[in-house]
């Protein structure tokens, strides 16, 4: 019979060994996990801009396509510029700004910097990609919205989610849903911010939302659709001061 002391020592040693092994594995895998997250973020930005890439060449395509990364304050002033592989102004790289943290800080009354990606698309046209983040039915939803040089017309989007319901809310990251945003306007003819509403029952049947400012909601995915609509509005409105300054130039 083993004594209780022996069993306790054995269990303690095993716990320590397992903890040490798991810690070592986590440290070894961390750089790969960070690389994968970076590639995923880059791929999402490229997708919104209409640029094709996969995990093997996403970084290369991004570096070839990015004109500049801008970090903007809530008054619309450019605080930092990253271009040609280094910071040309300021001390913050827009790519390193976490949009979740940004939205949390804004909700608390803070004044964080906003990321904006100025890129060149496959047809050599310029696009401005704005990352967005919000809440769906079962967890976070996020994406990117690409605007034409008029800062008003949507020319591409990419959306994703953590755990929306397959066949319902999860349809927000399908080509069928995303393609509805192409050509939509985030400003009206007077330059006022309208956002793009996700309309239950279809934007064509809405008396409140003009066709150029709305898309059809996901059938059976009302909560996710509402969350995506709120996400687009809550995030894009923070860029309005910057857009107004640029359009005034």
Secondary structure as a PSIPRED ss2 file (coil, helix, strand):
# PSIPRED VFORMAT (PSIPRED V4.0)

   1 X C   1.000  0.000  0.000
   2 X C   1.000  0.000  0.000
   3 X C   1.000  0.000  0.000
   4 X H   0.000  1.000  0.000
   5 X H   0.000  1.000  0.000
   6 X H   0.000  1.000  0.000
   7 X H   0.000  1.000  0.000
   8 X H   0.000  1.000  0.000
   9 X H   0.000  1.000  0.000
  10 X H   0.000  1.000  0.000
  11 X H   0.000  1.000  0.000
  12 X H   0.000  1.000  0.000
  13 X H   0.000  1.000  0.000
  14 X H   0.000  1.000  0.000
  15 X H   0.000  1.000  0.000
  16 X H   0.000  1.000  0.000
  17 X H   0.000  1.000  0.000
  18 X H   0.000  1.000  0.000
  19 X H   0.000  1.000  0.000
  20 X H   0.000  1.000  0.000
  21 X H   0.000  1.000  0.000
  22 X H   0.000  1.000  0.000
  23 X H   0.000  1.000  0.000
  24 X H   0.000  1.000  0.000
  25 X H   0.000  1.000  0.000
  26 X H   0.000  1.000  0.000
  27 X H   0.000  1.000  0.000
  28 X H   0.000  1.000  0.000
  29 X H   0.000  1.000  0.000
  30 X H   0.000  1.000  0.000
  31 X H   0.000  1.000  0.000
  32 X H   0.000  1.000  0.000
  33 X H   0.000  1.000  0.000
  34 X H   0.000  1.000  0.000
  35 X H   0.000  1.000  0.000
  36 X H   0.000  1.000  0.000
  37 X H   0.000  1.000  0.000
  38 X H   0.000  1.000  0.000
  39 X H   0.000  1.000  0.000
  40 X H   0.000  1.000  0.000
  41 X H   0.000  1.000  0.000
  42 X H   0.000  1.000  0.000
  43 X H   0.000  1.000  0.000
  44 X H   0.000  1.000  0.000
  45 X H   0.000  1.000  0.000
  46 X H   0.000  1.000  0.000
  47 X H   0.000  1.000  0.000
  48 X H   0.000  1.000  0.000
  49 X C   1.000  0.000  0.000
  50 X C   1.000  0.000  0.000
  51 X C   1.000  0.000  0.000
  52 X C   1.000  0.000  0.000
  53 X C   1.000  0.000  0.000
  54 X C   1.000  0.000  0.000
  55 X C   1.000  0.000  0.000
  56 X C   1.000  0.000  0.000
  57 X C   1.000  0.000  0.000
  58 X H   0.000  1.000  0.000
  59 X H   0.000  1.000  0.000
  60 X H   0.000  1.000  0.000
  61 X H   0.000  1.000  0.000
  62 X H   0.000  1.000  0.000
  63 X H   0.000  1.000  0.000
  64 X H   0.000  1.000  0.000
  65 X H   0.000  1.000  0.000
  66 X E   0.000  0.000  1.000
  67 X E   0.000  0.000  1.000
  68 X E   0.000  0.000  1.000
  69 X E   0.000  0.000  1.000
  70 X E   0.000  0.000  1.000
  71 X E   0.000  0.000  1.000
  72 X E   0.000  0.000  1.000
  73 X C   1.000  0.000  0.000
  74 X C   1.000  0.000  0.000
  75 X C   1.000  0.000  0.000
  76 X C   1.000  0.000  0.000
  77 X C   1.000  0.000  0.000
  78 X E   0.000  0.000  1.000
  79 X E   0.000  0.000  1.000
  80 X E   0.000  0.000  1.000
  81 X E   0.000  0.000  1.000
  82 X E   0.000  0.000  1.000
  83 X E   0.000  0.000  1.000
  84 X C   1.000  0.000  0.000
  85 X C   1.000  0.000  0.000
  86 X E   0.000  0.000  1.000
  87 X E   0.000  0.000  1.000
  88 X E   0.000  0.000  1.000
  89 X E   0.000  0.000  1.000
  90 X C   1.000  0.000  0.000
  91 X C   1.000  0.000  0.000
  92 X C   1.000  0.000  0.000
  93 X C   1.000  0.000  0.000
  94 X H   0.000  1.000  0.000
  95 X H   0.000  1.000  0.000
  96 X H   0.000  1.000  0.000
  97 X C   1.000  0.000  0.000
  98 X C   1.000  0.000  0.000
  99 X H   0.000  1.000  0.000
 100 X H   0.000  1.000  0.000
 101 X H   0.000  1.000  0.000
 102 X H   0.000  1.000  0.000
 103 X H   0.000  1.000  0.000
 104 X H   0.000  1.000  0.000
 105 X H   0.000  1.000  0.000
 106 X H   0.000  1.000  0.000
 107 X H   0.000  1.000  0.000
 108 X C   1.000  0.000  0.000
 109 X C   1.000  0.000  0.000
 110 X C   1.000  0.000  0.000
 111 X C   1.000  0.000  0.000
 112 X C   1.000  0.000  0.000
 113 X C   1.000  0.000  0.000
 114 X E   0.000  0.000  1.000
 115 X E   0.000  0.000  1.000
 116 X E   0.000  0.000  1.000
 117 X E   0.000  0.000  1.000
 118 X E   0.000  0.000  1.000
 119 X E   0.000  0.000  1.000
 120 X E   0.000  0.000  1.000
 121 X C   1.000  0.000  0.000
 122 X C   1.000  0.000  0.000
 123 X C   1.000  0.000  0.000
 124 X C   1.000  0.000  0.000
 125 X C   1.000  0.000  0.000
 126 X E   0.000  0.000  1.000
 127 X E   0.000  0.000  1.000
 128 X E   0.000  0.000  1.000
 129 X E   0.000  0.000  1.000
 130 X E   0.000  0.000  1.000
 131 X E   0.000  0.000  1.000
 132 X E   0.000  0.000  1.000
 133 X E   0.000  0.000  1.000
 134 X E   0.000  0.000  1.000
 135 X E   0.000  0.000  1.000
 136 X C   1.000  0.000  0.000
 137 X C   1.000  0.000  0.000
 138 X C   1.000  0.000  0.000
 139 X C   1.000  0.000  0.000
 140 X E   0.000  0.000  1.000
 141 X E   0.000  0.000  1.000
 142 X E   0.000  0.000  1.000
 143 X E   0.000  0.000  1.000
 144 X E   0.000  0.000  1.000
 145 X E   0.000  0.000  1.000
 146 X E   0.000  0.000  1.000
 147 X E   0.000  0.000  1.000
 148 X C   1.000  0.000  0.000
 149 X C   1.000  0.000  0.000
 150 X C   1.000  0.000  0.000
 151 X C   1.000  0.000  0.000
 152 X C   1.000  0.000  0.000
 153 X E   0.000  0.000  1.000
 154 X E   0.000  0.000  1.000
 155 X E   0.000  0.000  1.000
 156 X E   0.000  0.000  1.000
 157 X E   0.000  0.000  1.000
 158 X E   0.000  0.000  1.000
 159 X E   0.000  0.000  1.000
 160 X E   0.000  0.000  1.000
 161 X E   0.000  0.000  1.000
 162 X C   1.000  0.000  0.000
 163 X C   1.000  0.000  0.000
 164 X C   1.000  0.000  0.000
 165 X C   1.000  0.000  0.000
 166 X C   1.000  0.000  0.000
 167 X C   1.000  0.000  0.000
 168 X C   1.000  0.000  0.000
 169 X H   0.000  1.000  0.000
 170 X H   0.000  1.000  0.000
 171 X H   0.000  1.000  0.000
 172 X H   0.000  1.000  0.000
 173 X H   0.000  1.000  0.000
 174 X C   1.000  0.000  0.000
 175 X H   0.000  1.000  0.000
 176 X H   0.000  1.000  0.000
 177 X H   0.000  1.000  0.000
 178 X H   0.000  1.000  0.000
 179 X H   0.000  1.000  0.000
 180 X H   0.000  1.000  0.000
 181 X H   0.000  1.000  0.000
 182 X C   1.000  0.000  0.000
 183 X C   1.000  0.000  0.000
 184 X C   1.000  0.000  0.000
 185 X E   0.000  0.000  1.000
 186 X C   1.000  0.000  0.000
 187 X E   0.000  0.000  1.000
 188 X C   1.000  0.000  0.000
 189 X C   1.000  0.000  0.000
 190 X C   1.000  0.000  0.000
 191 X C   1.000  0.000  0.000
 192 X C   1.000  0.000  0.000
 193 X E   0.000  0.000  1.000
 194 X C   1.000  0.000  0.000
 195 X C   1.000  0.000  0.000
 196 X C   1.000  0.000  0.000
 197 X E   0.000  0.000  1.000
 198 X E   0.000  0.000  1.000
 199 X E   0.000  0.000  1.000
 200 X C   1.000  0.000  0.000
 201 X C   1.000  0.000  0.000
 202 X C   1.000  0.000  0.000
 203 X H   0.000  1.000  0.000
 204 X H   0.000  1.000  0.000
 205 X H   0.000  1.000  0.000
 206 X C   1.000  0.000  0.000
 207 X C   1.000  0.000  0.000
 208 X C   1.000  0.000  0.000
 209 X C   1.000  0.000  0.000
 210 X C   1.000  0.000  0.000
 211 X H   0.000  1.000  0.000
 212 X H   0.000  1.000  0.000
 213 X H   0.000  1.000  0.000
 214 X E   0.000  0.000  1.000
 215 X E   0.000  0.000  1.000
 216 X E   0.000  0.000  1.000
 217 X C   1.000  0.000  0.000
 218 X C   1.000  0.000  0.000
 219 X C   1.000  0.000  0.000
 220 X C   1.000  0.000  0.000
 221 X C   1.000  0.000  0.000
 222 X H   0.000  1.000  0.000
 223 X H   0.000  1.000  0.000
 224 X H   0.000  1.000  0.000
 225 X H   0.000  1.000  0.000
 226 X H   0.000  1.000  0.000
 227 X H   0.000  1.000  0.000
 228 X H   0.000  1.000  0.000
 229 X H   0.000  1.000  0.000
 230 X H   0.000  1.000  0.000
 231 X H   0.000  1.000  0.000
 232 X H   0.000  1.000  0.000
 233 X H   0.000  1.000  0.000
 234 X H   0.000  1.000  0.000
 235 X H   0.000  1.000  0.000
 236 X H   0.000  1.000  0.000
 237 X H   0.000  1.000  0.000
 238 X H   0.000  1.000  0.000
 239 X H   0.000  1.000  0.000
 240 X H   0.000  1.000  0.000
 241 X H   0.000  1.000  0.000
 242 X H   0.000  1.000  0.000
 243 X H   0.000  1.000  0.000
 244 X H   0.000  1.000  0.000
 245 X H   0.000  1.000  0.000
 246 X H   0.000  1.000  0.000
 247 X H   0.000  1.000  0.000
 248 X H   0.000  1.000  0.000
 249 X C   1.000  0.000  0.000
